Amino acid sequence: MSKRVHVTLPDAVYDALERWADSQGRPVANLAAFIIEKAVEGANNDGKIPPPPSSPAKI
């Protein structure tokens, strides 16, 4: 399942992101989602994200 996130970006960052997305023929939101996904994967691989809490044991 996908989740929606709303972010506010400085104009210069959005303009650069828009140019980048246009150069790839994709929507800004799609490129932003891809960039975030790759950043989270990298942080996870580097051990910067704690593991999810373990679920309670079932009795």
OpenMM code with the backbone's topology and positions (N, CA, C; nanometers):
from openmm import Vec3, app, unit

residues = "MET SER LYS ARG VAL HIS VAL THR LEU PRO ASP ALA VAL TYR ASP ALA LEU GLU ARG TRP ALA ASP SER GLN GLY ARG PRO VAL ALA ASN LEU ALA ALA PHE ILE ILE GLU LYS ALA VAL GLU GLY ALA ASN ASN ASP GLY LYS ILE PRO PRO PRO PRO SER SER PRO ALA LYS ILE".split()
positions = [
    Vec3(0.0836, -0.1167, 0.0000),
    Vec3(0.0000, 0.0000, 0.0000),
    Vec3(0.0889, 0.1242, 0.0000),
    Vec3(0.0500, 0.2239, -0.0730),
    Vec3(0.1254, 0.3496, -0.0798),
    Vec3(0.0631, 0.4521, 0.0135),
    Vec3(0.1461, 0.5408, 0.0630),
    Vec3(0.1030, 0.6504, 0.1495),
    Vec3(0.1339, 0.7829, 0.0816),
    Vec3(0.0546, 0.8829, 0.1126),
    Vec3(0.0791, 1.0172, 0.0604),
    Vec3(0.1490, 1.1011, 0.1658),
    Vec3(0.2415, 1.1836, 0.1200),
    Vec3(0.3129, 1.2768, 0.2066),
    Vec3(0.3122, 1.4123, 0.1368),
    Vec3(0.2861, 1.5154, 0.2125),
    Vec3(0.2896, 1.6501, 0.1563),
    Vec3(0.4145, 1.7201, 0.2092),
    Vec3(0.4911, 1.7791, 0.1187),
    Vec3(0.6123, 1.8508, 0.1580),
    Vec3(0.6103, 1.9910, 0.0993),
    Vec3(0.6782, 2.0804, 0.1655),
    Vec3(0.6953, 2.2160, 0.1159),
    Vec3(0.8426, 2.2327, 0.0831),
    Vec3(0.8706, 2.2724, -0.0412),
    Vec3(1.0081, 2.2877, -0.0869),
    Vec3(1.0365, 2.4336, -0.1192),
    Vec3(1.1594, 2.4766, -0.0970),
    Vec3(1.1970, 2.6100, -0.1433),
    Vec3(1.1818, 2.6174, -0.2955),
    Vec3(1.1508, 2.7364, -0.3448),
    Vec3(1.1289, 2.7541, -0.4893),
    Vec3(1.2454, 2.7014, -0.5723),
    Vec3(1.3669, 2.7301, -0.5297),
    Vec3(1.4842, 2.6884, -0.6080),
    Vec3(1.4942, 2.5359, -0.6148),
    Vec3(1.4620, 2.4690, -0.5055),
    Vec3(1.4676, 2.3224, -0.5039),
    Vec3(1.3592, 2.2664, -0.5951),
    Vec3(1.2383, 2.3197, -0.5857),
    Vec3(1.1302, 2.2714, -0.6711),
    Vec3(1.1631, 2.2951, -0.8182),
    Vec3(1.2161, 2.4131, -0.8504),
    Vec3(1.2501, 2.4435, -0.9899),
    Vec3(1.3530, 2.3443, -1.0440),
    Vec3(1.4540, 2.3127, -0.9629),
    Vec3(1.5556, 2.2164, -1.0056),
    Vec3(1.4943, 2.0774, -1.0212),
    Vec3(1.4094, 2.0385, -0.9264),
    Vec3(1.3427, 1.9089, -0.9333),
    Vec3(1.2540, 1.9013, -1.0575),
    Vec3(1.1861, 2.0099, -1.0890),
    Vec3(1.0995, 2.0139, -1.2068),
    Vec3(1.1801, 1.9997, -1.3354),
    Vec3(1.2941, 2.0681, -1.3424),
    Vec3(1.3796, 2.0550, -1.4613),
    Vec3(1.4317, 1.9133, -1.4753),
    Vec3(1.4704, 1.8522, -1.3640),
    Vec3(1.5205, 1.7145, -1.3623),
    Vec3(1.4113, 1.6196, -1.4091),
    Vec3(1.2918, 1.6352, -1.3540),
    Vec3(1.1797, 1.5486, -1.3925),
    Vec3(1.1462, 1.5660, -1.5405),
    Vec3(1.1431, 1.6906, -1.5869),
    Vec3(1.1137, 1.7168, -1.7284),
    Vec3(1.2161, 1.6498, -1.8194),
    Vec3(1.3418, 1.6520, -1.7775),
    Vec3(1.4468, 1.5920, -1.8611),
    Vec3(1.4309, 1.4412, -1.8716),
    Vec3(1.3602, 1.3820, -1.7754),
    Vec3(1.3369, 1.2377, -1.7764),
    Vec3(1.1967, 1.2027, -1.8241),
    Vec3(1.1163, 1.3042, -1.8551),
    Vec3(0.9809, 1.2794, -1.9035),
    Vec3(0.8904, 1.2182, -1.7983),
    Vec3(0.9085, 1.2589, -1.6735),
    Vec3(0.8256, 1.2045, -1.5659),
    Vec3(0.7724, 1.3180, -1.4803),
    Vec3(0.6654, 1.2937, -1.4066),
    Vec3(0.6112, 1.3975, -1.3179),
    Vec3(0.7052, 1.4260, -1.2005),
    Vec3(0.6977, 1.5472, -1.1495),
    Vec3(0.7797, 1.5866, -1.0352),
    Vec3(0.7535, 1.4931, -0.9168),
    Vec3(0.6278, 1.4625, -0.8895),
    Vec3(0.5943, 1.3771, -0.7746),
    Vec3(0.6572, 1.2386, -0.7887),
    Vec3(0.6591, 1.1861, -0.9099),
    Vec3(0.7177, 1.0544, -0.9331),
    Vec3(0.8682, 1.0571, -0.9074),
    Vec3(0.9353, 1.1599, -0.9555),
    Vec3(1.0794, 1.1721, -0.9325),
    Vec3(1.1077, 1.1920, -0.7844),
    Vec3(1.0292, 1.2747, -0.7169),
    Vec3(1.0490, 1.2981, -0.5740),
    Vec3(1.0324, 1.1684, -0.4958),
    Vec3(0.9320, 1.0901, -0.5297),
    Vec3(0.9104, 0.9618, -0.4614),
    Vec3(1.0296, 0.8683, -0.4834),
    Vec3(1.0818, 0.8661, -0.6048),
    Vec3(1.1978, 0.7821, -0.6363),
    Vec3(1.3199, 0.8257, -0.5545),
    Vec3(1.3434, 0.9566, -0.5478),
    Vec3(1.4585, 1.0094, -0.4739),
    Vec3(1.4465, 0.9744, -0.3248),
    Vec3(1.3277, 0.9917, -0.2699),
    Vec3(1.3066, 0.9598, -0.1278),
    Vec3(1.3266, 0.8107, -0.1034),
    Vec3(1.2718, 0.7282, -0.1916),
    Vec3(1.2875, 0.5831, -0.1762),
    Vec3(1.4347, 0.5439, -0.1755),
    Vec3(1.5131, 0.5993, -0.2673),
    Vec3(1.6558, 0.5664, -0.2733),
    Vec3(1.7295, 0.6182, -0.1502),
    Vec3(1.6930, 0.7353, -0.1002),
    Vec3(1.7570, 0.7903, 0.0195),
    Vec3(1.7276, 0.7035, 0.1413),
    Vec3(1.6038, 0.6560, 0.1536),
    Vec3(1.5670, 0.5698, 0.2660),
    Vec3(1.6397, 0.4354, 0.2553),
    Vec3(1.6477, 0.3792, 0.1361),
    Vec3(1.7220, 0.2542, 0.1182),
    Vec3(1.8678, 0.2713, 0.1599),
    Vec3(1.9289, 0.3816, 0.1189),
    Vec3(2.0683, 0.4077, 0.1540),
    Vec3(2.0867, 0.4239, 0.3041),
    Vec3(1.9965, 0.5002, 0.3677),
    Vec3(2.0047, 0.5198, 0.5125),
    Vec3(1.9853, 0.3878, 0.5855),
    Vec3(1.8956, 0.3065, 0.5350),
    Vec3(1.8719, 0.1753, 0.5967),
    Vec3(1.9957, 0.0865, 0.5828),
    Vec3(2.0540, 0.0862, 0.4645),
    Vec3(2.1749, 0.0059, 0.4413),
    Vec3(2.2923, 0.0527, 0.5261),
    Vec3(2.2959, 0.1836, 0.5566),
    Vec3(2.4035, 0.2401, 0.6384),
    Vec3(2.3764, 0.2265, 0.7881),
    Vec3(2.2641, 0.1649, 0.8237),
    Vec3(2.2311, 0.1459, 0.9640),
    Vec3(2.1799, 0.2702, 1.0334),
    Vec3(2.1354, 0.3686, 0.9576),
    Vec3(2.0882, 0.4943, 1.0158),
    Vec3(1.9421, 0.4894, 1.0591),
    Vec3(1.8705, 0.3852, 1.0182),
    Vec3(1.7294, 0.3720, 1.0531),
    Vec3(1.7151, 0.2544, 1.1488),
    Vec3(1.6569, 0.2797, 1.2656),
    Vec3(1.6402, 0.1691, 1.3607),
    Vec3(1.5459, 0.0636, 1.3050),
    Vec3(1.5643, -0.0607, 1.3469),
    Vec3(1.4729, -0.1663, 1.3005),
    Vec3(1.3328, -0.1412, 1.3555),
    Vec3(1.2322, -0.1957, 1.2898),
    Vec3(1.0961, -0.1790, 1.3415),
    Vec3(1.0826, -0.2502, 1.4766),
    Vec3(0.9935, -0.1985, 1.5604),
    Vec3(0.9756, -0.2662, 1.6898),
    Vec3(0.9243, -0.4090, 1.6680),
    Vec3(0.9711, -0.4968, 1.7513),
    Vec3(0.9241, -0.6367, 1.7377),
    Vec3(0.7831, -0.6456, 1.7928),
    Vec3(0.7058, -0.7319, 1.7313),
    Vec3(0.5677, -0.7484, 1.7760),
    Vec3(0.5657, -0.8315, 1.9029),
    Vec3(0.4660, -0.8083, 1.9877),
    Vec3(0.4590, -0.8845, 2.1116),
    Vec3(0.4403, -1.0340, 2.0829),
    Vec3(0.4974, -1.1159, 2.1673),
    Vec3(0.4856, -1.2610, 2.1516),
    Vec3(0.3413, -1.3034, 2.1732),
    Vec3(0.2964, -1.3951, 2.0898),
    Vec3(0.1602, -1.4472, 2.1046),
    Vec3(0.1610, -1.5639, 2.2018),
    Vec3(0.0633, -1.5627, 2.2858),
    Vec3(0.0534, -1.6696, 2.3864),
    Vec3(-0.0536, -1.7678, 2.3468),
] * unit.nanometer
topology = app.Topology()
chain = topology.addChain("A")
for resn in residues:
    res = topology.addResidue(resn, chain)
    for name in ("N", "CA", "C"):
        topology.addAtom(name, app.Element.getBySymbol(name[0]), res)
